[in-house]
Amino acid sequence: MSHLLVWPAVLQFSIGKAISNVQLKEMGSELLTTLVELGFEPAKAERALKATENRSVDAALDWLEQHGDNLPPEDEEGNGEPKPVEENKTEPGTMGASSPKPNMAKGLKCTECDKFFKNNALASYHSEKSNHVNFDEVEYEAKPLTEQEKQERLDRLREQLKERQLAKKKLEAQENKANEAIRRKGGKDMINIKEELKRKEMEKEIAQRKKDKLEDEMAKARARAAIAEDKANRARKAAFEKSKRLGIPLPEEPATVAKPFAEEASEWYGLRESKRVHRGPLPAAPAGSRGLGGRDELGGRQDAHQSR
C-alpha cells in the first residue's frame, strides 16, 4: 500500500523536473540569441553560457572578458589533457595547395548589401531582418584584438545590453499600465451594472407598494359599500313595516340595474389615479363608499376639490 502512495509524489517530481528543464532550455536559447546579436560567435557564446550555467548575460560577458579570444579547446578544459594533433599526411608536390593560409578565416558576405558576417548565425539573423538571401563565402584576415579593443567592445556590449533592459522595462511598464486601465474600466462597468440593478429593484418595489395600497383601498371601499347596503336594506324594511302599520302605500322606486361593486370601484379608482396627472374634476364615488378620508360618498371631498 505504501508504494502506491509514493508513485504520485514521484510522478509530480518528474513532471516538475521536466518543466524546469524546458524552462532552462528556453532561457539558455534566449541568452544565446542575445550574445549572438551582440556579435559573439555561437560556439564561444555556448561555451560561456555552459560555463556560467545560463545564469545571465552579464555572467557570460564576464567569462568571455576573462578568457578573451584565446579560448582553450573544450576537451582540454574538461580533463586538462591536450588533444593529440594528427600528422598532416600530404603527397609531395601538394604542400602549398592543401595548407590553409595563416591568420585567415572564412565568413559570409551579403551580395545584396555588401555586409560581412563572421558566422552563419549572424548571417541568418541579417537574412531574417532584411529578407536578403544571397550570400557568398569569403576569407578574411583574423586579426587578434588588443586589450583596449577588447575592453571597448565589452563596454559597448554592456551599454547595448542596458539599453535592451531599459526598453524591456519600459514595455513592461506600459503593459502594466494598460492592464490596470482595463481592470479599472471593468470595475467601473461592474459598479454601473450594480447601480442599474439596484435602481430597477427600487422601481419594482415602488410599483408593488402602489399596487398593494390600491388593493387595500379597494378592499376598504367594498367593506364600506357592504355596510351602506345593509343600512339601506334595514331602512327599507323599517319603512315597509311602518307603512304597513299605518296603511300608507310606499312609493314605487324606479328599477335600476346596478353594476357589480368590484367593476364600479375599479373604474372609479382608475379615474382617480388619472386625475392626479390631468388635474381634472374628481368623479363620483361608488354608491355607499366614503373614499379615503372624505365625507359621506366623497361628495364633500368632490365639492371641496371643485371649489379650489
Secondary structure, DSSP 8 states (H G I E B T S, - for coil): -HHHHHHHHHHHHHHHHHHHHHHHHHHHHHHHHHHHHTT--HHHHHHHHHHTTT--HHHHHHHHHHHTT----HHHHHHS-----------TT-HHHHS--TTEEEEEEETTT--EESSHHHHHHHHHHH----EEEEEEE-----HHHHHHHHHHHHHHHHHHHHHHHHHHHHHHHHHHHHHHHHHHHHHHHHHHHHHHHHHHHHHHHHHHHHHHHHHHHHHHHHHHHHHHHHHHHHHHHHHHHHT-------------HHHHHHHHHHHHHHHHHH--------TT--TTT-SGGGHHHHHHHHH-
